[in-house]
Amino acid sequence: MKILHLTLKKKWFDLIASGEKKIEYREDKPHWQKRLFKNNELAQFDEVHFRNGYGKKSPFMRVQFVGIMITHASLCNPEHGEELKPDTRYYLIMLGDVLEVQR
């Protein structure tokens, strides 16, 4: 099973856990290019595992992975992205069903 591991602030963790937020944004930077591309193609994952913090006992959530898109900040929902920068490209990690939440 291919898993994408991401860390979130509490606000975004709670919105995804409630099912209200279905897209996670990551700025197009070399770090994310390495993690989201395999052999010059967008990677495919089975699930996204989110943590609210870095500790082993931090809240944890498993979410179905739907896909990845690339777009500009102007097309992103500003209510669901922290300080989106204008004229910047973002990876949109599309989320499906919340499979498990551990608080």
N, C-alpha and C positions, 0 to 999 in steps of 0.2 A: 504494500500500500504506500503510495506517495503522499507525503504530508507536507504542507507549507506551515511553518511555525511563525507566528507573529505575536508581538507584544502590543497591548493597547492600554490607553488611559481608561479609567473607570467609566467616564461618560460614554465613550464609544463602545466599550465592552457591554454596558447595560443596554444600549440601543440595539446592538446586534442580538444579544440574548433575548430581547423582547420581540424580535422579528421586525422591528421598525426600520432598521438599517440593513440594506441588502448589498451594499457596495463598500468595500474598504479601499481607501486611496493611498497610494505611495508615489512620491515624486520620482520622476525619471532621472535617476542618478546611477553611477557605476555600480554601487552596492546592490541596488535592486535589479539592475540588468543582469548581474551575475546570478542572482537568486531566482529570477523569473524567466530566464532564457536557457534553453538547452539546445546545443547544436544550431545556433542562430534562429531558433523558433521558440515561440512562447511555450513555456512548460505546461504540462497538464498534471494536475494533482487530484487525489481522491477526496481529501479533506483539508480544511484549514483548522489548525489548532491555535486558539488564542489564549494568552495569559494576560491577566491584569496585574502586571508587576513581574519581577524577576525571580522571586523565591519559589521553592518547590511547593509551598502551601498557598501560593497566590491563586485567586479564582481562575478557573480553567473552563474552556468551552471547545467543543468539537462542532464544526459546521461543514455542511456539504459544499464542495467546490464546484462552481458552475463554469467559470472561465475567466479569462483576462482580456481586457481591452486597453488600448492606449488612446488618450484624448487630451485636449487642452483644458485648463482650469475653467475657462469660460463655459464649458459644457457640463461641469460637475455641480452637484448640489451643495451650495455653501453651508447649509445647515448640517451636513454630514461629513464635512472635512475641515480639519483644523487649519485655519490660516492658509487657505489655498492661494498660491501666488499667481497673479495674472501672467499671461503669456508663458506659462510653464506647462510642460507635458506631464501627465500623470498616468500611472497604471491603475486601472479600475479592476479590482479583484471582486468578481461577481460571486455572491454567496447564495446558497440554497437554504435548505432546512437546517435548523439548529438541532443537532443530534444528541447533545449532552451538555449540561451546565453543572459545574461543581463550584460552589461558593464557599 
